[in-house]
Amino acid sequence: MPRFFVDEVDSNHLSIDGADARHIALSLRMAVGDEITVCSKGYDYLCRLTQITPENCLCEVLSVNEAESEPNIKLHLFQAVPKGEKAEIIVQKAVELGVYDITFVLTSRCISRPDDKSFSKKLNRYNKIALEAAKQSRRGIVPRVYGLATLSQAIDCLIKYDSSVWCYEKGSESMSSLNLAPNTEIGLLIGSEGGFSDDEAVKLKSVGFKPVTMGKRILRCETAPLAAAVIIMNQTGNM
């Protein structure tokens, strides 16, 4: 069944416009009376189309249920900016795995160092990728992609969560030793191709973060967040 996302839903009706309306009317060639699933803020709405134009589609809400696909944790990924198209892969796969949102961070060893103007263009594409990944994986929300943040800004966010996981090649604790609980907010910090500098490691340790190792093998920066997300989801009963 086709799946769409909207920001607001009243108790009985909702409206779909823009690209999704064009998709319903022109690409899918749906008809009045056809049913679709519309998602909003973690809920799935079974709807019947009552009016269809390429500009706007109106729907009658038939039933509503909490989205079963959403994890019981909010996993916030803070990813140091990678080079090339790796960011697109990270966004797509992280959304499929259940992350709540993604923030790209500019650290000292990032090879790719976009300015705010050039990154804002990429950010639009990343959020489109997140939307398509959310549809494909039947998410109940569309995770947002943010950036660029400094490491200090990332730390300010990470210290507010119930738990935070900092993956570091010189880590002393294993991922399996973490005591992560369901129904909590968890931060996940991953470095770029060059990892974290010694100064950055000292800064992170000074605010209480313990470095966590991903094992004896060094993972690529596009592999590490996905492997960590799988482990965290499994530990919290979301796999």
N, C-alpha and C positions, 0 to 999 in steps of 0.2 A: 504494500500500500504506500503511495507517495507520502513523503514526510516533509513538513515545512516548519519554520520557526517564526514566531511573532513576539513582539514585546509585551502587548497587553491583550487580555481576554476578559470580556464580561461574562456573566453567568450563562448566557444563552447564545450569544452571537460573537463572531469575530470577522475581521477584514484582512485580506491579503492583497498587497499591491506590489508595484515595482517589478523586478525581474521574475519573482515567483509567480505573480499573476500572469505574466506573459508566458511563462513555462507551462502553467496549467492550461491556458487557453489555446496556445499555438503549438507547443511541442507535444504535450501529452494529449491534447485535444479531448479534455475531459468534458463531461456534460453535467447539466443540472441534475442533482440526485446522486451523483457519484460521491463516494466517501474518501476522505483523506485523514491523515493524522497530523495535527498541528501541535507543536511543542512550545511551551512558554514557562520559564522559571522552574524547570524541573518537573513539569506535569505534561502528560500526554492527553490531548483532547481528540476524541473521535468526532469528526465533523461531517456534515452533509453539505455539499455545495448547493447554494440557492440562487446564486447569480454569478455569471462568468463573463468578464470582458478582459482584453489584454492589459487594461489599466488597473482593474480592481475585481477581486472575487469576494463574495460574501458567503459565509458559512453559518450553519446552525449547529450548535454544540449538542451532540447526542449523549456523550458520557465523558467523564474525566477520571484519570487515575494518575497516581504518582509514577514518574518514569522509573521503571525497574532497572534500567541500564545505568543509572547514576550511582557512583560509589557512595559509601556512607562516610567518606572523608573528603575534605577539600585539600587537594594536593597542588601546591603552588610551585611551579618550576621556575627557577632563576637560572638562566642559561647564558654563559659568557658567549659573546658574538662569535660564531664560527665563520670560516671563509666559504666563498662559493655558494652553492645551492644547499649546503648542509642544513641551514636554518629551515628551509621548506620541509625537508624530510623530518626534522625534529618536531616541527609544529604538527604536521599531519599525523605522525605516529603517536605523539604524546596525547593528542586529542583522542585518538582511537583507544588509547590505554586508560583514559579516564581522568587526565589532569584537569584541574579546575580553571587555571589560567597560566599564562606563560609570560615571563618578563625577560627581555634580552638585556644583558649587562655588559658594559664596556670595562674590561679589566686590562691590566698592564701588558699582558702577553697576547692579547687578541691580535691576530694578523690582519683581519679585516677591521678597519677603523672608520666606519661611515660617519659623516656629520649628521646633525639632526634633520636637515632638509632632505638629504638623500635617503636616510633611513625611514622617514615618514612615508615615502613612496613604497618602500618595501613593506612597511607595516600594513598598508592597505591590502597588499597581496597576501601577506601572512594571515590576515583575518579572513580573507576569502577562502584560503586553504582550510582554516579552522572550521568555517561554516560547512564546507563540503565534507570534511572529515566527520563532523558531528552528524550530518545527515546520513552518511554511509554507515557509521557505527551505531546509529540509533540512540544518540545521546539525548538527554532531556534538556540540556542547555547547550549554548554555543560558547565554548571557552574563549575568552578574550586574550589577545596578544598585545603586550605593551613594550615600551622601550623608548629611547635608550636610558638605562639607569646606570648610575655609578655604583661601585661596590658599597660605598657608604650608604647610599639610598637602599640598596638591596638588604643590607644588614638591618637597617631601621625597620624594614618589613619583616624580616626573618625572625627577629627577636620577639615579635608579637604573637607568633603562632604557638600552639601547644607543644610542637616538636619541630626541630629543624635538622636536616641531614646535609652535611657538607662532605661531598665526595672528593678525596684528595689522594694522590698516589703515595704519599707518605703517611697515610692514615694509620692509626693504631687499633681502631675498633673495626670489627667486621659488620657488614650490613645485617647478617643473621643475628647479631647480638643486640640489635636495637629493640627497645620495648615500645613499639608503636601501637597505639590504641585506635579502634574504630571510633567513628563519630567525633573526630578531632580535625583540626587544621594543621597541616604539615607542610613545611617549606623544604625545598630541595635545591641545593646550589651545586652547579656543575661548571667546570672550567672550560676554556677554549682549547685549541690544539696544543698550546704551550703550557697548559695548566695554570696554577697560581704561583706568583712570585713568593720569595721568602718573606718579603715585607707584608704581602697580603695575608699569608698564612699566620704571621704574628698578629696581625690586626684581627683576624677571625678568632684566633684562640683567645685574644684579650677580652673579647665579649662573651666568652664561655662556650664557643662552638668546638666540639671535638671532631677531629678529622676521621672520616670513615673510609675504609679501603673497600674497593670492589673486587679484591682478590689479587692473586699473584700476576695476573695478566694486565697490561695497560690497554684500556679500551679507547677507541677513537671518541672524539667529543660528540659525535652524533650517535654513538652506541651507548655511551655511559648513561645519559638521562633516561633512555628507554629501558635499559636493564635495571636501573635503580627504581623506576616507576613500577615495573613488574614486581620487583621484590617487595616494595612498599604496599602495593595493592594486595599481594598475596599475604603478607603479614597481618594486614588489617581485615582480612576476610572478604576481599573484593575481587578475587579471581576464581 
